Amino acid sequence: MSKTLPLDDARTLPLWRRPVTLLFLMAAAMPVAFATWSALLNNFVIEAAEFDGSDIGWLHTVREIPGFLAIGVIALIIFIREQVLGLVSLAMLGVATALTAQFPSLGGILTITLLSSIGFHYYETVNQSLQLQWIDKLRAPKVLGWLVAAGSGATLVAYLLIVMTWEALGLTYNTVYMLAGGFTALVAVFCLVAYPQFEAPNPQVKRMVLKRRYWLYYALQFMAGARRQIFVVFAGFMMVEKFGFEVHEVTGLFLINLVANMVCAPLMGQAVYRYGERRTLIFEYIGLVIVFLAYGGIYWFGWGVVLAAALYVVDHLLFALALALKTYFQKIADPGDIAPTAAVAFTINHIAAVFLPALLGYLWLVSPGAVFMLAAGMAMVSLMLALLVPRHPAPGHETILSPSVPAPAE
């Protein structure tokens, strides 16, 4: 195992071995497996297991169970360092993704999805904690924006390969899943061996933390998880079921998303830095209300595939502004609360995710447009909550209802 190194001493290391470089490498490795799994998923489950709307709902309910149980990270970090846990989880995601096509049945797909989801959700919980511990508050919005762009860039390469070679080389689901998952697993193993164990200056509380003053952050996380499930589960499924998109067409749409993210994510980080979390969150939620209402119009008024594809890109882009929620918490949190609260918040984020996809899968069979109307209502609730975020969040000034504190100099 690599030696432990205080975070302040990491500046003496070569650039490629520093903490921020490790964060960028992890940010690039994770979506190669997860995004490739997502890009092929709808076509794979329809062709291999003849999924309908109810089946896809159950699949995503199973996928979100580990997210609901992310609070278990608090128990694990008592015995395992966060950095190690994150990389082991990343390797698990890669291996499970590589084996996905080996189980072309409802039961098999649900089982392997559960395993990959454990890796994904535990990795994401720890990764968010490490980001907020290793990046200082002043630089956080910009660096987080660049981390999003790095993940998009790595995934762009994978998707370009799928688009260019899927039909030309007659690729199979097994081949693509094996290559993408194997790459992610190998990067995780490399990071375990090549990097020291970085020691942040503020020891993390290793027990569950629930504080009344974080209530707005918890509420925003809950609503974000609920409405995001509708996008993740049903927006892509709509493109395949309603408009008949094939693998290379779905992946092409994902490519547009990635290019947009690469260009816009750093700008979004700059926007959070310049305009603050309150204004950017309000902008995000207004945009999501409009997008989900338009999704409903596609089913009720027969609007076409071009609008559906455009909405899909805008929808995906708006979700990138969620980095403002991270920096909002970083500003109001006690330094030692970051790791346990990241686990608690991830669990809160996934409360609705455990039951919502399955229930809405049945509603989808009756009225797909109603599913998106429900999402618009959720986005509206998020907007109401965002109006409570103060212009300058800080400990003791977590909401506009909290006592005022002097605003920092601009």
DAZIWO-V300162 format. One record per residue. SS is DSSP state (2 for helix, 1 for strand, 0 for the rest). Layout:
SS
SS
This chain:
0
0
0
1
1
1
2
2
2
2
2
2
0
0
2
2
2
0
2
2
2
2
2
2
2
2
2
2
2
2
2
2
2
2
2
2
2
2
2
2
2
2
2
2
2
2
2
2
2
0
0
0
2
2
2
2
2
2
2
2
2
2
2
2
2
2
2
2
0
0
0
2
2
2
2
2
0
0
0
0
0
2
2
2
2
2
2
2
2
2
2
2
2
2
2
2
2
2
0
2
2
2
0
0
0
2
2
2
2
2
2
2
2
2
2
2
2
2
2
2
2
2
2
2
2
2
2
2
2
2
2
2
2
2
0
0
2
2
2
2
2
2
2
2
2
2
2
2
2
2
2
2
2
2
2
2
2
2
2
2
2
2
2
2
2
0
0
0
0
0
0
0
2
2
2
2
2
2
2
2
2
2
2
2
2
2
2
2
2
2
2
2
2
2
0
0
1
1
1
0
0
0
0
0
0
0
0
0
0
0
0
2
2
2
2
2
2
2
2
2
2
2
2
2
2
2
2
2
2
2
2
2
2
2
2
2
2
2
2
2
2
0
0
0
0
0
2
2
2
2
2
2
2
2
2
2
2
2
2
2
2
2
2
2
2
2
2
2
2
2
2
2
2
2
2
2
2
2
2
2
2
2
2
2
2
2
2
2
2
2
2
2
2
2
2
2
2
2
2
2
2
0
0
0
2
2
2
2
2
2
2
2
2
2
2
2
2
2
2
2
2
2
2
2
2
2
2
2
2
2
2
2
0
0
2
2
2
2
2
2
2
2
2
2
2
2
2
2
2
0
2
2
2
2
2
2
2
2
2
2
2
2
2
2
2
2
0
2
2
2
2
2
2
2
2
2
2
2
2
2
2
2
2
2
2
2
0
0
0
0
0
0
0
1
0
0
1
0
0
0
0
0
0
0
0
0
0
0
0
0
